[in-house]
Amino acid sequence: MRFVWQLLAVGAVSFIGGQAIMAVQGNWALRLVVGLLASVLTVLVYRWVVGRTEHRPVVEVARTGAASAIGRGALIGAVLFGMVMTNLAASGYYHVDGLESVTGAAGLVGFMAAAAVTEEVLYRGVLLRILERYIGTWLALVVSGLVFGLGHLLNPNANLFGALAVALEAGLMLGAAYVATRTLWLPIGLHFGWNFAAAGIFSTEVSGNGTEHGLLDSALSGPWLLTGGEFGPEASVYSVLFCTLTGVAFLWMAHRRGNLVSRRRRADQSDTVATIAR
């Protein structure tokens, strides 16, 4: 029932926030403000419902160190996507013709912040964390990653290969970032940095959702295995390679810190394996 209540509470506030963002889609300033407010509200609701249902300090969204962890994550995510696009540009598949829309990019800050917070709270904060208590870290990463990736099949230009690519690259990397730090702030930053770089900077397709008017006026075309086709660069073999390697690095970090949970350990240990200081 903890899972049900947490899922319902976070899902409800996420739905309301999503509808509000869609209602102001044509206004970049309101999109920015509403998106940021939706992000904050989602975290507050998560903290409240977990505290009420699990009767513990909700350390995974503690305020201490939040800003620095989000900043580090956003930098890593943006650099990773930049590496993908650098390889595509060097191969002649990505071209930049100039600037597109600075205000469009600003509006995408709010939209991508809301998307990153919502998905990380749902998939890592609720699903992965609770599954890990009963089936251990490895199986929880596999199950939550698959659910996360296959959920992208609902997007307009989605395909199975793209969804599986997201499950492998993002499901592993973001889940491993949570396991390594035992906070949601780093995966939230990673998720935001990757998505904002994709849409807000490079103006590419994001998970089959369509191309946004970001900072750069650009064009992407070429072999679908390298460019990701209609799904976007997230289905590129470059993305799979770079993000999977980053996920493995986070898992190595989690192992060194003793944060990997086996199914034989007590259920509640997964919430106290590491402290915020880590």
N, C-alpha and C positions, 0 to 999 in steps of 0.2 A: 504493500500500500504506500510505502514511502515513495517508491518509483512513480506510482500512479499520481499521487498528489503533486509531486515535484514536476512531473511532465505536464499535468494539467495547468498548473500555475504559470510555469514558464511559457508553455505553449499559448496560453491565453494572452499574456502581455505581449508576446512576440507577434501574435496575429494582429492585435490592436495597433502596435507600433508599425507593422508592415502596411496596414491599411492607411494609417496617417501619412506615412512617407509617400505612398502612391497618390494620395489626395493632393500633395503639394509638389508633384513631380516636375511641373513646369516652372517652378520658382527655386532657383539654386540656393538662395539664402535660407528660405524656409526648409528646404530639403536638408541643408546642413544642420540647422538648429533642431528640427524634429528628429533627425537621425541620431544626433548626439543625446538628446533627451530620452529617446527610446532605448539607447544603449545603457544609460544610467539606470533607468527604471527596470530593465531586465535584470541587471545585477542585483538591485535592491530586492526585487521579488524573489530571486533565487536565494539570496542570503536569508530572507525571512522564512521561506517555505522549508528550506533545509534545516534551519535552526529550530523551527517548530516541530518538524517530523523526526529529526534525529537527535535533538536535545544536546547539541555540542557547539563549540565555537566553529564558525564556518571559515576555517583558515585558508581555504583555497581561493577566497576572494577578500582576504584581509587587506586593509588599506596600506599597510606598511610595505614599501617596495613596489607598489603597483605601477606607479608612473615609470620607473626605471625599467621594469620588466616588460611593460608594453612597448616602451621605446626600443629596447633591444630586439624584441620580437619583430616589430615593424621594420627595423633596419635589415634584419636577416631576411625577412620575407621579400622586401623590395629588392635586395641584392640578388636573391635567388632568381626572381623573375627577370631582373635585368640581365643575368647571365644567360637565361633562355633566349631573350630577345637579341642579345649581342651575337649569339651563335646563329640565329636566324638572319640577322642583318648581314653578318659576314658571309653567309651562304647566298645572299641576294634575294631572300624571300620576304624580307621586311624592309619597307622604304618609308622614310619620313619626308614630307613635303613642306613642313613648317609648323607653326602653332595652330591649334584648333580652337580650344575654348578654356580659358583660365577659370571663368566662373563655373563652367561645367565640371571641371576638376574639383573645384571647391565644394560644389554640391555633392559630389561623389564621396567626399570625406565622411559626411553624415550617413549616407546610404551604406557605404562599405563598413563603417563602424558598427552600425546596427546589425548588419548581416553577420559580421565576425563575432560579435558578442552573443547574438542569438544562437548561432550554430555551435559555438564552443560551449556555451552553458548547457545546451540540450545534449550534444553528442559526447562531450568530454565531462562536463560537470555532473550530468545526470546519468546518461547511459553507460559510459566507460567506467566511471567511478563506482557505480553500484554493481555492475557486472563483475568488476575486478574482485569484489569481496567474496564472490561465490565461485568463480571459475578461474581466478588468477589473472595476472597481467597479460600473458601471451594470448590466451583465448579471447580475453576482453578486447584487446587491441584488434584482433582479427574480426570479431563480430561487429564491434562499433565502427570499424573502418568500412566494412562491407555495407552496413546500413547507411552510413554517411555517403559513400560513393553511389550506391544504387538510388538513394534519394534524389540525386541529380538527374535521374532519368525523367523526372517530371518537368524539367526545363524544356523550352520550345525547340531548341536545336540539338537536343541531347542524343547520344547514341551509347550503346553498351560499352564500346571500347573506352569512350571518354569517362563513363561512370566508373569502370574498373580502374582506369588510370587514377582517378581522384581517390578511389578507395585505397590504392596502394601508396601513392605519393603523399596525399594530404592526410588520409586516415592514419597512416603510420607516423608521419612527421609530427602532426599536431597531437596525436595521442601520446607519442613518445616524449614530446615537450612537456606535456602535463605530468607524465610519470616521473620524468627527471627532476622536475621542480616542485611537484605537488601543489602548484597553484595554476589558476586558469589565465593569469595575466600574460604569461609568455605565449601560449598558443593563441590567445586573442590578438596579441600584437603581430604574431606571425601571419595569422589569417588576414588581418587587416592590411598589413604591408604587401602581401602577395596580391590580394584582390585590388587594392588601390593602385598598385603599380600597373596591373593588367588593364584596368579601365581608366583610371584617373590620369595616368602618365602616358602609357603606350597606346591607349584607345583600341584595345583588342577585345575580342569576344571573351566573355567570362562564363565558363561552364555551360555554354549553349544558351545563355540568357539574352544574347544580342549585343551589338557593339554600342558602347556609350561614347558621347562626345567628350573626350578627355583633353589633356593638355596638348598632345601632338596630333597633327593631321597626318595620318599614316595609312599604309595599305599592307596587308599580309596575304600572300598567296604562295602556293607551292605544294609539294607532296604532303598528303594528310598525315603521314607518319611523323613528319618533322614539324609541321605547322599546327596540327590538331584539327585541321579542316573546319567544319561549321561549329564544332564544339569549342574551339579556341585553343590557345597554346597549352592549356592544362592537359590536353590529350597528346601533347608532343612527347616524343621519346626523351627530349632534353629535360622536360619537367619531371618525368618519371625518374630519370637518372639522378638529377641534382637533389630532388626532394627526398628520394629514398635514401641516398647517402647521408643527407642531413638527419633523417629519422634514425638511421643506424647510429650516428654519432650521439644523438640524444639517448638512445637505448644503452649505449656504452656508458654514458654519464650516469644513467639511472642505475646500472649495475654497480658502478663504482661507489655510488651513494647508498647502496642497499635498498633501493626503492622498488625492486621487482617483487611482486607478491605472488606466492604460490597458492594453489587452491587449498593447501593444508593449513595455512596460517589462519589465525582468527580473523573473522570478517572485518572487525572494526580497526584492525591494524593498518589497513590501507590509508586511513585518514591521518595517521600519526607517524608514518614512516619517516617523513622529512619535515623539517620546520621551515617557516617562512625565511629564516636567515639564510637558508641554502638558495 
